[in-house]
């Protein structure tokens, strides 16, 4: 499905949120889930998007386990040409990456933004 020129996940499939236990194997499980979900949404054909998203989620999840010694939550959103990957640790810190396309560079372009914020623990 397309939104303008931006590939989109199927209707109703633009969101995923999974909680993982605080064990080292959870990082590999989260990486595999990112790949599975993005391939299922039809986003795997966009250059290196899956590999980059998978690598960043792996780093975010490893850091969450090391820092908080608790489980973490992986959340993926895809809408209107933007993919957002978030990892939230058990003490309320969230790190995220956004990937997408926009019309801000002469009518075409792409972007990747990284960020973090702290909030209440879930």
Secondary structure, 3 states (H helix, E strand, C coil): CEECCEECCCCCCCEEEEEECCCCHHHHHHHHHHHHHHHHCCCCCCCCHHHHHHHHHHHHHHHHHHHHCCCEEEEEEEECCEEEEEEEECCCEEEEEEEEECCCCCCCCEEEEEEEEECCCC
